[in-house]
Amino acid sequence: MKPTRTQITTQARRYLKVVEWSDEDGVYIGSAPPIIGQCCHGATEAEVLRQLTVIVEEWVEIFLRDGKPLPEPSAGKTYSGKFLVRVSPEVHQKVALKAAARGESLNQFVAETLAEA
């Protein structure tokens, strides 16, 4: 079944479009997880966003036309701020000692380290 333009754009809006600068490539790069990874690039954020919007709509159209379920939407998703990370006991010890040396809790140290990454 051929989806309508309205169906395509409505569904495509449900996916977060990410435009990031790439120091390595010297351009902006666009992706829209979980629909598609890095898929376009350009000199300006606006240019990449325009390309990315078209690409996401094309992928949504393919999913709808083929009767395949769309991936879970990413736009507007909320996060609890909690996640579990499993590491080796050695890494756990090393990070805990670094946090203690800085006078911080392990959670505070890890959160600050992740924020800087």
Protein Blocks (a to p, Z undefined) as FASTA:
>chain_A
ZZdfklmmmmmmmpccdddddfknopacddddfkbccfbdcfbfklmmmmmmmmmmmmmm
mmmmnopacdddfehpacehiacddddfklmmmmmmmmmmnopafklmmmmmmmmZZ
